[in-house]
């Protein structure tokens, strides 16, 4: 019974801390969960046009499913570059959970 309670407590603690992971790129900070959703949007853009080498911010920002945390980014002239910087993290978000990327914090 003690082992079960300890396991439940550990899982609850892990769940609480996993929501705290943030990705910092330039002056912008995004929750990791939003970056994971960004990956889905990038993947759907590439699926529609597999010859696309880079995702333009205009297509991402025009998508109604973009997480609201990215809307301020969409209004900046650096949006294309910041989205490019976010792509490796979005492709491998599990690496961010263990702080393998310098842009990740709160792991």
C-alpha distances in whole Angstrom, upper triangle without the diagonal:
4,5,5,6,9,10,11,12,14,15,17,18,20,21,23,25,26,28,30,31,35,38,41,44,47,47,45,41,39,35,34,33,37,38,36,38,41,40,40,44,45,44,46,49,49,49,52,54,53,56,54,54,53,51,53,52,54,53,49,50,52,49,48,44,44,41,43,42,45,47,49,49,51,54,54,57,54,52,53,52,49,48,49,46,43,44,42,39,39,39,36,34,31,33,34,30,30,33,35,38,40,40,36,35,31,29
4,5,5,6,9,10,11,12,14,15,16,18,20,21,23,24,26,28,29,33,36,39,42,45,45,43,39,37,34,33,32,36,37,35,37,40,40,40,43,45,44,46,49,49,49,52,54,52,55,54,53,52,50,53,51,53,52,48,49,51,49,47,44,43,41,42,41,44,46,47,47,50,52,53,55,52,50,51,50,47,46,47,45,42,43,41,38,38,38,35,33,30,32,32,28,28,31,33,36,38,38,34,32,29,27
4,5,5,6,9,10,10,12,14,15,16,18,20,21,22,25,26,27,31,34,37,40,43,44,41,38,36,32,31,30,34,35,33,35,38,37,38,41,42,41,43,46,46,46,49,51,49,52,51,50,49,48,50,49,51,50,46,47,49,46,45,42,42,39,41,39,42,45,46,46,48,51,51,53,50,48,49,48,45,44,45,42,40,40,38,35,35,35,32,30,27,29,29,25,25,28,31,33,35,36,32,30,27,25
4,5,5,6,9,10,11,12,14,15,16,18,20,21,23,25,27,30,33,36,40,43,43,40,36,34,31,29,28,32,33,31,33,36,35,35,39,40,39,41,44,44,44,47,49,48,51,49,49,48,46,48,47,49,48,44,45,47,44,43,39,39,37,38,37,40,43,44,44,46,49,49,52,49,47,48,47,44,42,44,41,38,39,37,34,34,34,31,29,26,28,29,25,25,28,31,33,35,35,31,30,27,25
4,5,5,6,9,10,11,12,14,15,16,18,20,22,23,25,29,32,35,39,41,41,39,35,33,29,28,28,31,32,31,33,36,35,36,39,40,40,41,44,45,44,47,49,48,51,50,49,48,46,48,46,49,47,44,45,47,44,42,39,39,36,37,36,39,42,43,43,45,48,48,51,48,46,47,46,43,42,43,41,38,39,37,34,34,35,32,29,26,29,28,24,25,28,31,33,34,34,31,29,25,23
4,5,5,6,9,10,11,12,14,15,17,18,21,22,23,27,30,33,36,39,39,37,33,31,28,27,26,30,31,29,32,35,34,35,38,39,39,41,43,44,44,47,48,47,50,48,47,46,45,47,45,48,47,43,44,46,43,42,39,38,35,36,35,38,41,41,41,44,46,47,49,46,44,46,44,41,40,41,39,36,37,35,32,32,33,30,27,24,26,26,22,22,25,28,30,32,32,28,26,23,21
4,5,5,6,9,10,10,12,14,15,16,19,20,22,25,28,31,35,38,38,35,32,30,26,24,24,28,29,27,29,32,31,32,35,36,35,37,40,40,40,43,45,44,47,45,44,43,42,44,43,45,44,40,41,43,40,40,36,35,33,34,33,36,39,40,40,42,45,45,47,44,42,43,42,39,38,39,37,34,34,32,29,29,30,27,24,22,24,24,20,20,23,26,28,30,30,26,25,22,20
4,5,5,6,9,10,11,12,14,15,17,19,21,25,28,31,34,37,37,34,31,28,25,23,23,26,27,26,28,31,30,31,34,35,35,36,39,40,40,42,44,43,46,45,44,43,41,43,42,44,42,39,40,42,39,37,34,34,31,32,31,34,37,38,38,40,43,43,46,43,41,42,42,38,37,38,36,33,34,33,29,29,30,27,24,22,24,24,20,21,24,27,29,30,30,26,25,21,20
4,5,5,6,9,10,11,12,14,16,17,19,23,26,29,33,36,35,33,29,27,24,23,22,26,27,26,28,31,31,31,34,36,35,37,40,41,41,43,45,44,47,45,44,43,41,43,41,44,43,39,39,42,39,38,34,34,31,32,30,33,36,37,37,40,42,42,45,42,40,42,41,37,37,38,36,33,34,32,29,29,30,27,24,22,24,23,19,20,23,26,28,29,29,25,23,19,18
4,5,5,6,9,10,11,12,15,16,17,21,24,27,30,33,33,31,27,25,22,21,21,24,25,24,26,29,28,29,32,33,33,35,38,38,39,41,43,42,44,43,42,40,39,41,39,42,41,37,38,40,38,37,33,32,29,31,29,32,35,36,35,38,40,41,43,40,38,39,38,35,34,35,33,30,31,29,26,26,27,24,21,19,20,20,16,17,19,22,24,26,26,22,20,17,15
4,5,5,6,9,10,10,13,15,16,20,23,26,29,32,32,30,26,24,20,19,18,22,23,21,23,26,26,26,29,31,30,32,35,35,35,38,40,39,42,40,39,38,36,38,37,39,38,34,35,37,35,34,30,29,27,28,27,30,33,34,34,36,38,39,41,39,36,37,37,33,32,33,31,28,29,27,24,24,25,22,19,17,19,19,15,16,19,22,24,25,25,21,20,17,15
4,5,5,6,9,10,11,13,15,19,22,25,29,32,31,28,25,23,19,18,17,21,22,21,23,26,26,27,29,31,31,33,35,36,36,39,41,40,43,41,40,38,37,38,36,39,38,34,34,37,34,33,29,29,25,27,25,28,31,32,32,35,37,38,40,38,36,37,36,33,32,34,31,28,29,28,25,25,26,24,20,18,21,20,16,17,20,23,25,26,25,21,20,16,15
4,5,5,6,9,10,11,13,17,20,23,27,29,29,27,23,21,18,17,17,21,22,21,23,26,26,27,30,31,31,33,36,36,37,39,41,40,43,41,40,38,36,38,36,38,37,34,34,37,34,33,30,29,26,27,25,28,31,31,31,34,36,36,39,36,35,36,35,31,31,32,30,27,28,27,24,24,26,23,19,18,19,18,14,15,17,21,22,23,23,19,17,13,12
4,5,5,6,9,10,11,15,18,21,24,27,27,25,21,19,16,15,15,18,19,18,21,23,23,24,27,28,28,30,32,33,34,36,38,37,39,37,36,34,33,35,33,36,35,31,32,34,32,31,28,27,24,25,23,26,29,30,29,32,34,35,37,34,32,33,32,29,28,29,27,24,25,24,20,21,22,19,16,14,16,15,11,12,15,18,19,21,20,17,15,12,10
4,6,5,7,9,11,14,17,21,24,27,27,24,20,18,14,13,12,16,17,16,18,21,21,22,25,26,26,28,30,31,32,34,36,35,38,36,35,33,32,33,31,34,33,29,30,32,29,28,25,24,21,22,21,24,27,28,28,30,32,33,36,33,31,32,31,28,27,29,27,23,24,24,20,20,21,19,16,14,17,15,12,14,16,19,20,22,21,17,16,13,11
4,6,6,7,10,13,17,20,23,26,25,22,19,17,13,13,13,16,18,17,19,22,23,24,26,27,28,30,32,33,34,36,38,37,40,37,36,34,32,34,31,34,33,29,30,32,30,28,25,24,21,22,20,23,26,26,27,29,31,32,35,32,30,32,31,28,27,29,27,24,25,25,21,21,23,21,17,16,18,16,13,15,16,20,21,21,20,16,14,11,11
4,5,5,7,11,14,17,20,23,23,20,17,15,12,12,12,16,16,16,19,21,21,23,25,26,27,29,31,32,33,35,37,36,38,36,34,32,31,32,30,33,32,28,29,32,29,29,25,24,21,22,19,22,25,25,25,28,30,30,33,30,28,30,29,25,25,27,24,21,23,22,18,19,21,19,15,14,15,13,10,12,13,16,17,18,17,13,11,8,7
4,5,6,9,12,16,19,22,22,19,16,13,10,9,9,13,13,13,15,17,18,19,22,23,23,25,27,28,29,32,33,32,35,32,31,29,28,29,27,30,29,25,26,29,26,26,23,21,18,20,18,20,23,24,23,26,28,29,31,28,26,28,27,23,22,24,22,18,20,19,15,16,17,15,12,11,12,10,7,10,12,15,15,17,16,12,11,8,7
4,6,8,12,15,18,21,20,17,14,11,8,8,8,11,12,12,14,16,17,19,21,22,23,25,27,28,29,31,32,32,34,32,31,29,27,28,26,28,27,24,24,26,24,23,20,19,15,16,15,17,20,21,21,24,26,26,29,27,25,26,26,22,21,23,21,18,20,20,16,16,18,17,13,13,15,12,10,13,14,17,17,18,16,12,11,9,9
4,6,10,12,16,19,18,15,12,10,7,8,10,12,13,14,16,17,19,21,22,23,25,27,28,29,31,33,34,34,35,33,31,29,27,28,26,28,28,24,24,27,26,25,22,20,17,17,15,17,20,20,20,23,25,25,28,25,24,26,25,21,21,23,20,18,20,20,16,16,19,17,14,14,15,12,10,12,12,16,15,16,14,10,8,6,7
4,7,10,13,16,16,14,10,9,6,6,8,11,11,12,14,15,16,19,20,21,22,24,26,26,28,30,31,31,32,30,28,26,24,26,23,26,26,23,23,26,24,24,21,19,16,17,14,16,19,20,19,22,24,24,26,23,22,23,22,18,18,20,17,14,17,16,12,13,16,14,10,11,11,8,7,9,9,12,12,12,10,7,6,5,6
4,6,10,13,13,10,6,5,4,5,9,9,9,11,14,14,15,18,19,19,21,23,24,25,27,29,30,29,31,28,26,23,22,23,20,24,24,20,20,24,22,22,20,17,14,15,12,13,16,16,15,18,21,20,22,20,18,20,19,15,15,17,14,12,15,15,11,12,15,14,11,12,12,9,9,12,10,13,11,11,8,6,5,6,8
4,7,10,11,8,5,5,6,6,10,9,8,11,13,12,14,17,17,17,19,22,22,23,25,27,27,27,28,25,23,20,19,20,18,21,21,18,18,22,21,22,19,16,14,15,11,12,15,15,13,16,19,18,20,16,15,17,15,11,12,13,11,8,12,12,8,10,13,13,10,12,12,8,10,12,10,12,9,9,5,5,6,9,10
4,6,7,6,4,6,9,10,13,12,11,14,16,15,16,19,19,19,22,24,24,24,27,29,29,28,29,26,24,21,19,20,18,21,22,19,19,23,22,23,21,18,16,16,12,12,15,14,12,16,17,16,17,14,14,16,14,10,12,13,10,9,13,13,11,13,16,15,13,16,14,11,13,15,12,13,10,9,5,6,8,11,13
4,6,5,6,8,11,12,15,13,11,15,17,14,16,19,19,18,21,23,22,23,26,27,27,26,26,23,21,18,17,17,15,18,20,17,17,21,21,23,21,17,16,16,13,12,15,13,10,14,15,13,14,11,11,12,10,7,9,10,7,8,11,12,11,12,15,16,15,17,16,13,16,17,14,15,11,10,6,9,11,14,16
4,5,8,11,14,15,18,17,15,18,20,17,19,22,21,20,24,26,24,25,28,29,29,29,28,25,23,19,19,18,16,19,21,19,18,22,23,24,23,19,18,18,14,13,15,13,11,14,15,12,13,10,11,13,10,8,11,12,10,11,14,15,14,16,19,19,18,21,19,16,19,20,17,18,14,12,9,12,13,17,19
4,7,10,14,16,18,16,16,19,20,18,20,23,22,22,25,27,26,27,30,31,31,31,31,27,25,22,21,20,17,20,22,19,18,22,23,24,23,19,18,16,13,12,14,11,10,13,13,11,13,11,12,14,13,10,13,15,13,13,17,18,17,18,21,22,20,23,21,18,20,22,19,20,16,14,11,13,14,17,19
4,7,10,13,15,13,12,16,17,15,17,20,19,19,22,24,23,25,27,28,28,29,29,25,24,20,19,18,15,18,19,17,16,19,20,20,19,16,14,13,9,9,11,9,7,11,12,11,13,11,10,13,12,9,11,14,12,11,15,16,14,15,19,19,17,20,19,16,18,20,17,19,15,14,10,12,13,15,18
4,7,9,12,10,10,14,15,14,16,19,19,19,22,23,23,25,27,28,29,29,30,26,25,22,20,20,17,20,21,17,17,20,20,20,19,15,13,12,9,9,12,11,10,13,15,14,17,14,13,16,15,11,12,15,12,11,14,16,13,14,17,17,15,18,17,13,15,17,15,17,14,13,9,9,10,12,14
4,6,8,7,7,10,11,11,13,16,16,16,19,20,21,22,25,26,27,27,28,25,24,20,18,19,16,19,19,15,15,19,18,18,16,12,10,10,6,8,11,11,10,13,15,15,18,16,14,16,15,11,12,14,13,10,13,14,11,11,15,15,12,15,16,12,13,16,15,16,14,14,10,10,10,12,14
4,5,5,7,9,10,11,13,15,16,17,19,21,22,23,25,26,28,28,29,26,25,22,20,21,18,21,21,17,17,20,19,18,16,13,10,11,8,10,13,14,14,16,19,19,21,19,17,19,18,15,14,17,15,12,14,15,12,11,15,14,11,13,14,11,11,14,14,16,14,15,11,10,10,10,12
4,5,5,6,9,10,11,13,15,15,17,19,20,21,23,25,26,25,27,25,24,21,19,21,19,22,21,17,18,21,19,19,16,14,11,13,11,12,16,17,15,18,21,21,23,20,18,19,18,15,14,16,14,11,12,13,9,8,12,11,7,10,11,8,8,12,11,13,12,13,11,8,10,10,10
4,5,5,6,9,10,11,13,14,16,17,19,20,21,23,25,25,27,25,24,22,20,21,19,21,20,16,17,20,17,17,14,12,9,12,10,12,15,17,16,18,21,22,24,22,19,20,20,17,15,17,16,13,14,15,11,10,12,12,9,11,13,11,11,14,15,16,15,17,14,12,13,13,13
4,5,5,6,9,10,11,12,14,16,17,19,20,21,23,23,25,22,22,19,17,18,16,18,17,13,14,16,14,14,11,9,6,9,7,8,12,14,13,14,17,18,21,19,16,17,18,14,12,15,15,11,12,14,11,9,13,13,11,13,15,13,13,17,17,18,16,18,14,13,14,15,16
4,5,5,6,9,10,10,12,14,15,16,18,20,21,21,23,20,19,17,14,16,14,17,16,12,14,17,15,15,13,10,8,11,9,9,13,14,13,14,18,18,20,17,14,15,15,12,10,12,11,8,9,10,8,6,9,10,8,11,12,10,12,15,14,15,13,15,12,11,13,15,15
4,5,5,7,9,10,11,13,15,16,17,19,20,20,22,20,20,18,16,18,16,19,17,14,16,18,15,16,13,11,10,13,12,12,16,18,16,17,21,21,23,21,17,18,18,15,13,14,14,10,10,11,8,5,8,9,7,10,12,11,11,15,15,16,15,17,14,13,15,16,16
4,5,5,7,9,10,11,13,15,15,17,19,19,22,19,20,17,15,16,15,17,15,11,13,15,12,12,9,8,7,11,11,11,14,16,15,16,19,20,22,20,17,17,18,16,13,15,15,12,11,13,12,8,11,12,10,13,16,14,15,19,19,19,18,20,17,16,18,19,19
4,5,5,6,9,10,11,12,14,16,17,17,19,16,16,14,11,13,11,14,12,8,10,13,10,12,9,7,7,11,10,9,12,15,13,13,17,17,19,17,13,14,15,12,9,11,12,9,8,11,10,7,9,12,11,14,16,14,16,19,19,19,17,19,16,16,18,19,20
4,5,5,6,9,10,10,12,14,15,15,17,15,15,13,11,14,13,16,14,11,13,15,13,15,12,10,11,15,14,13,16,18,16,16,20,20,21,19,16,15,16,14,10,11,12,9,7,9,9,5,6,9,9,12,14,13,15,18,18,18,16,19,16,16,19,20,20
4,5,5,6,9,10,10,12,14,15,17,15,16,15,12,15,15,16,13,11,14,15,12,13,10,10,11,15,15,14,17,19,18,17,21,22,23,21,18,17,19,17,13,15,16,13,11,13,12,9,9,12,12,15,17,17,18,21,21,21,20,22,20,19,22,23,22
4,5,5,6,9,10,11,13,14,16,13,15,13,10,12,11,12,10,7,10,11,8,10,8,7,10,13,14,12,14,17,16,14,18,19,20,19,15,15,17,15,12,13,15,12,11,14,14,10,11,15,14,18,19,19,20,23,23,23,21,23,21,20,23,24,24
4,5,5,6,9,10,11,11,13,10,11,10,7,10,10,12,9,8,11,12,10,13,11,10,13,16,16,13,16,18,16,15,19,19,19,18,14,13,14,14,10,11,13,11,8,11,12,9,9,13,14,17,18,18,20,23,22,21,19,22,19,20,23,25,24
4,5,5,6,9,10,10,12,11,12,11,10,13,14,15,12,11,15,15,13,15,13,13,15,18,19,17,19,22,19,19,22,23,23,21,18,16,18,17,13,13,16,13,10,12,13,10,9,13,14,17,18,19,21,23,23,22,21,23,21,21,25,26,25
4,5,5,6,9,10,13,11,14,13,11,13,14,15,11,10,14,13,11,13,11,12,15,18,19,17,19,22,20,18,22,23,24,22,19,17,19,19,15,16,18,16,13,16,17,13,13,16,17,20,22,22,23,26,26,26,24,27,24,24,27,29,28
4,5,5,6,8,10,8,11,10,8,10,11,12,8,8,12,12,10,13,12,12,15,18,19,17,18,21,19,17,20,21,21,20,17,15,17,17,13,14,17,15,13,16,17,14,14,18,19,22,23,23,25,28,27,26,24,27,24,25,28,30,29
4,5,5,5,7,6,8,9,8,11,13,14,11,11,15,15,14,17,16,15,18,21,22,19,21,23,21,19,23,23,23,21,18,16,17,18,14,14,17,16,12,15,17,14,13,16,18,21,22,23,25,27,27,25,24,26,24,25,28,30,30
4,5,6,9,9,12,13,12,15,17,17,14,14,17,17,15,17,16,17,20,23,24,22,23,26,24,22,26,26,26,25,22,19,21,21,18,17,20,19,15,17,19,16,15,18,20,22,24,24,26,29,29,28,26,29,27,27,30,32,31
4,6,9,9,13,13,12,14,16,16,12,13,16,15,14,16,16,17,20,23,24,22,23,26,24,21,25,26,25,25,21,19,22,22,18,18,22,20,17,20,22,18,18,21,23,25,27,27,29,32,32,30,29,31,29,30,33,34,34
4,5,6,10,11,10,13,15,15,12,14,17,16,15,19,18,18,22,25,25,23,24,26,24,22,25,25,24,23,21,18,20,21,18,17,21,20,17,19,21,19,18,21,23,26,27,28,30,32,32,30,28,31,29,30,33,35,35
4,5,8,10,11,14,17,17,15,16,19,19,18,21,20,20,23,26,27,24,25,28,25,23,26,27,26,24,22,19,20,21,18,17,20,19,16,17,20,18,16,19,22,24,25,26,29,30,30,28,27,29,28,29,32,34,33
4,6,9,11,13,17,17,15,16,20,20,19,23,22,22,25,28,28,25,26,28,25,23,26,26,24,23,21,18,19,21,18,16,20,20,16,18,21,19,18,21,24,26,27,28,30,32,31,29,27,30,28,30,33,36,35
4,6,7,9,13,14,12,13,16,17,17,20,20,19,22,24,24,21,23,24,21,20,23,22,21,19,17,14,16,17,14,13,16,17,14,16,19,17,16,19,22,25,25,25,28,30,29,27,25,27,25,27,30,33,32
4,7,10,13,15,13,14,17,19,18,22,21,20,22,25,24,21,23,24,21,20,22,22,20,18,16,13,13,15,13,11,14,15,12,13,17,16,14,18,20,23,23,23,26,28,27,25,22,24,23,25,28,31,31
4,6,9,12,11,11,14,16,16,20,19,17,20,22,21,18,19,20,17,16,19,18,16,14,12,9,10,12,9,7,11,12,10,12,15,14,14,17,19,22,22,22,25,27,25,23,21,22,20,22,26,29,29
4,6,9,7,8,11,12,12,16,16,14,16,18,18,15,16,18,14,13,16,16,15,13,11,8,10,11,8,7,11,11,9,12,14,13,13,17,18,22,22,21,24,26,25,24,21,22,20,22,25,28,28
4,5,6,7,9,10,12,15,16,13,16,18,17,14,14,16,13,11,13,13,12,11,8,6,9,10,8,9,12,12,12,15,17,15,16,20,21,24,24,23,26,28,27,26,23,24,21,23,26,29,29
4,5,5,6,8,10,13,14,11,13,14,14,10,11,12,9,7,10,10,10,9,6,5,9,9,7,9,12,12,12,16,16,15,17,20,20,24,24,22,25,28,26,25,22,23,20,21,24,27,28
4,6,5,6,9,12,13,11,14,15,16,12,11,13,11,8,10,11,11,12,9,8,12,13,11,13,16,15,15,19,20,18,20,23,23,27,27,26,28,31,29,29,26,26,23,25,27,30,31
4,6,5,6,10,11,10,14,15,16,13,13,15,13,10,13,14,14,15,11,10,14,14,11,13,16,15,15,18,19,17,18,22,22,26,26,25,27,30,29,29,26,27,24,25,28,30,31
4,5,5,9,9,7,10,12,13,9,10,13,11,9,12,13,14,14,10,10,13,12,9,12,14,13,12,16,16,14,16,19,19,22,23,22,24,27,26,26,23,24,21,22,24,26,27
4,5,8,9,7,9,10,11,8,7,10,9,6,9,11,13,13,9,10,14,13,10,14,16,14,15,19,18,16,18,21,21,24,25,23,25,29,27,27,24,25,22,23,25,27,28
4,6,9,8,11,12,14,11,10,13,12,9,11,14,15,16,13,13,17,16,14,17,19,18,18,21,21,19,21,24,23,27,28,26,28,32,30,31,28,29,25,26,28,30,31
4,5,6,9,11,13,11,11,14,14,11,14,17,18,18,14,15,18,17,14,17,19,17,17,20,20,17,19,22,21,25,26,25,26,30,29,29,27,28,25,25,27,28,29
4,6,9,10,13,11,11,14,15,13,15,18,20,20,17,18,21,19,17,20,22,19,19,23,22,19,21,24,22,26,27,26,27,30,30,31,28,30,26,26,28,28,30
4,6,9,11,11,11,15,15,13,16,19,21,21,17,18,20,18,16,19,20,17,17,20,19,16,18,20,19,22,24,23,24,27,27,28,26,27,24,23,25,26,26
4,6,8,7,8,12,11,10,13,16,18,17,14,15,17,15,12,15,17,14,14,18,16,13,16,19,17,21,22,20,21,25,24,25,23,24,21,20,22,23,24
4,5,6,8,11,11,11,14,16,19,18,14,16,18,15,13,16,17,14,15,18,16,13,16,18,16,19,21,18,19,23,22,24,21,22,19,18,19,20,21
4,5,5,8,10,10,12,15,18,17,14,17,19,16,14,18,18,16,17,20,18,16,20,21,19,22,23,21,21,25,24,25,23,24,20,19,20,21,23
4,6,7,8,10,12,13,16,16,13,16,17,13,13,16,16,13,16,18,16,14,18,19,17,20,21,18,19,22,21,23,20,20,16,16,17,17,20
4,6,5,6,9,10,13,12,9,12,13,10,10,13,13,11,13,17,15,13,17,19,17,20,21,18,20,23,21,23,20,20,16,16,18,19,21
4,5,5,7,9,13,13,10,13,15,13,12,16,16,15,17,20,19,17,20,22,21,24,25,22,24,27,25,26,23,23,19,20,21,23,25
4,5,5,7,11,11,9,13,14,12,12,16,16,15,18,21,19,18,22,24,22,25,25,22,24,27,25,26,23,22,18,19,20,22,25
4,5,6,9,8,6,9,11,8,9,12,13,12,14,18,17,16,19,21,20,23,23,20,23,25,23,24,20,20,16,18,19,21,23
4,6,8,9,6,9,11,10,9,13,14,13,15,19,18,17,20,22,21,25,25,23,25,28,26,26,23,23,19,21,22,25,26
4,7,9,7,11,13,12,13,16,17,16,19,22,21,21,24,26,25,28,28,26,28,31,28,29,25,25,21,23,24,27,29
4,5,6,9,10,10,11,14,15,15,18,21,20,20,23,25,24,28,27,25,27,30,27,27,24,23,19,22,23,26,28
4,6,8,9,10,11,13,14,16,18,21,21,21,23,26,25,29,28,26,29,31,28,28,24,23,20,23,25,28,30
4,6,6,6,9,10,11,12,15,17,18,18,20,23,22,26,25,23,26,27,25,24,21,20,17,20,22,25,27
4,6,5,6,9,10,10,12,15,16,15,18,20,20,24,23,21,24,26,24,23,20,20,16,19,21,24,25
4,6,5,6,9,10,11,14,15,15,17,19,20,23,23,21,24,26,24,23,20,20,17,20,22,25,27
4,5,5,6,9,10,12,14,14,16,18,19,22,21,19,23,24,22,21,17,17,15,18,20,24,25
4,5,5,6,9,11,11,12,15,16,16,20,19,17,20,22,19,19,15,15,12,14,17,20,21
4,5,5,6,10,10,10,12,15,15,18,18,16,19,21,19,19,15,16,13,15,18,21,22
4,5,5,8,10,10,11,14,15,18,17,16,20,21,19,18,15,15,13,16,19,22,22
4,6,7,8,9,11,13,13,16,15,13,17,18,16,15,11,12,10,12,16,19,19
4,6,5,6,9,10,10,14,13,11,14,16,14,14,11,12,9,11,14,17,17
4,5,5,6,9,10,13,13,12,15,17,16,15,12,14,12,13,17,19,19
4,5,5,6,8,11,10,10,13,15,13,11,9,12,11,12,16,18,17
4,5,5,5,9,8,7,10,12,11,10,7,10,9,9,12,15,14
4,6,5,9,10,9,12,14,13,13,11,14,12,11,15,17,16
4,6,9,9,10,13,15,14,13,12,15,14,14,17,19,18
4,5,6,7,10,11,11,10,10,13,13,12,15,17,15
4,5,5,7,9,10,10,9,13,11,10,12,14,12
4,5,5,7,9,9,10,14,13,11,13,13,11
4,5,5,6,5,7,10,11,9,12,13,10
4,5,5,6,6,9,8,6,8,10,8
4,6,8,9,11,11,8,9,8,6
4,6,8,11,12,9,9,9,6
4,5,7,8,6,7,8,6
4,7,9,8,10,12,10
4,5,6,9,12,11
4,5,8,11,11
4,7,10,11
4,7,7
4,6
4
